[in-house]
């Protein structure tokens, strides 16, 4: 579930809030809230806590080849600077979010909703600190991203997972995503593809 770095494609515009008659999507500024989590835009000073996820071998192993393990806090700040700059140019519903626990504001990882070439389907992704594993936060994040995308008129979201990534496979099934098949068209890797559509959502919106 890797955080992609490409810009938003020149896909047909989907009107967003405040678009008026222009028909163009607006920059991602939304904070997304669930029962336990707050998804908000990244800040440069998030680097120490972000490094706990993106600098961890057990997290970063699933991000390659789109992103290498971040080596230190200075490198993490550079990555966050890039993400903040790119988010300013992204169009709704694409974006990258920091994930916080609502009860205490602790940052536990990151989330992405980005168009995946070559088809530019919107892919959901999440990267959590190891100490945040096993609490259902990944599934809660994935559902929040899917609902946000559907509210903006996106007809489906996908997730691509390596067959050996058993935790991610369990999470996409918990979200309710449907298995589509295997493919090698993304990153020259053999990946499992899952999709979710608005009619697949069974849990009430937070």
N, C-alpha and C positions, 0 to 999 in steps of 0.2 A: 504494500500500500504506500507507494513512494510519493513524495512531494514533487510534482513536475515543475519544470522551470520555463516552459515555453509560453509565449504570449497568447492571448485569446485569439481564435481564428476569425476570419471575416465571414462568419456564418450569418444566415438571415436574422435580422434583428427581432427580438421579442420585447415588446413594450414593457417597461418596468414602472414602478411607482414614480410619479412626478415627471414622466416623459413628455406629457402633453401630446402634440401631434407629430413630434419628431420621429418617433418609432425607433429610437436608439436606446439601448440598455444603458443604465446609469452605473457609475462606479460603485464597487462593493464597499458599503459602509456599515452594514447591518451587524449588530450584536445578536447572536442567537442564544436563546436560553432554553434549558430543559429543566426537568425536575431537580437535577443535582448539579448541572454544569452551566457555565457561561462560556460561549465561544466569542472571542473578540479579536480585533486586528492585532497583529504582532507589533511590539515596540522594541527598539534597539536595546533597551535596558533589560529585556527578557533573557539576554544571552546566558547568564549563569544557569537558570533553570532550564532553558531550551537545550543547553549542552548535555543535561542529564538524559535527554532522549536521543538527540542526534549525535552525541559523542559516545553512545553505548554500542558496543559491538553487537549485542543481541538485538538491538533495534536496527542498526545501520546495515546489517547483513541483508535485510529484505529491501533496502532502498536502492542498492546498486542494480543497474548501472546508471540510474538517473541522478544519484547523489551518493557521494562517498561519506564515510564517517567523518564528522567534524572533529578536528584534533584538539582544539583548545578554545578558550573563551574569546580570544581575539578573532579567530577564524569564524566563530559563531556570530560575532557581531557583524562581520562582513556579510555573512549569509543573510542575516536579518535585515541589514541595510538593503540588500538586493531585493528581498521579498517585499519590504515596505514600499520600495520604489515601483516594483512591478504591480503590486496591489493597487497603487494609485492610478495605474493605466488599465486595469482589468475592468471588464464589463460584467454586470449582474447576469447570472448568479455566481460567476467564478470568484474564487478567493482562497486565501489561506488564513487560518485562524489559530490563535493560541487558545488552549483549553484550560479553563480554571474550574476548581471546585467552588460551587456557589456558596458553601457554608463558611469557607475561610479564605477564599481568593487564591489558594495555592495553585500554581501553574503545574499541570501534570503532563503536558505534551502539546501536539499540534494536529491540525486537521486541514484537509484540502478538498476542494471541489473544483476541478480543472478539466478543460477539454483535452481528450486523449487522441492524438493523431494515430493513424491516418483518417479515422472516421469522425473525429472531434465529438465523440460521445462524452458526456460529462461523467468523470470518474470521481468517486468518493474515496478518501484515504484518511488514515489516522496513524499517529506515531506517539505512543505513550511511554512515560517513564516505567521502568520495570516495577517499581513499587505501586504503580497504579493498575497493574494487570490483575485480572481475576475479579473485578468489581462490576463488570458490565458497562464500564465507561465507553469502551470502543463502540459497542452496539448503540448506546445512547447518542453518541456523536454521529455515527453513520445515519441514524434515523433523522436527527436534526438537520443534517446536510441535505438529505433526500427531500424532506418536507420543504425546506427553503427553496430547493430547485423547482419542486412542483408548484409552489406558490408563484414562481416567476414564469410559469408556462412550459418548463422543460418536461417532456413526455416520459423520459426514463433516465435513470442513472445506472452506471455500471461499476463493478469492482473487478480488478484483475489480480489474481492471487497465484503465487507459486504453489505447485502441488504439495511441496514439503512444508509449507507454512500452515501448520495445523491450527494454530491459534486464530489466524485470519480466516481460515475456512470455517471454523466454528462460529466466528463472529458474523460473517455474511449470512450464514444460515439462520442465526439468531435474529438478525434484522428482518429476515423473511425474503431475502433475495433468491431469485430463481437461477439455477445453473443453466447456462446457455451452451457451453461446450469448451473445448480446448483450442488454443490458437498459438501461432508463433509470429503473428504480425506485429506484436508489440515488443520492441527492444531485443529482437532476436532471441527471445526466451519462450519456452513452452509454458503457457499460463492458463489457468482456469478462469473463465469469464462468467460473471453473475450479473443479473440485472434486477432492477426494482422499478415498478410503475406505480402510479397513484392508487390504482385499484388493489395493489398488493398490501397496502398499509392497513393493519388491523388494530394497532394500538392507537388510542386517542392522542391527539396533538397535545404537547405540554402547554 
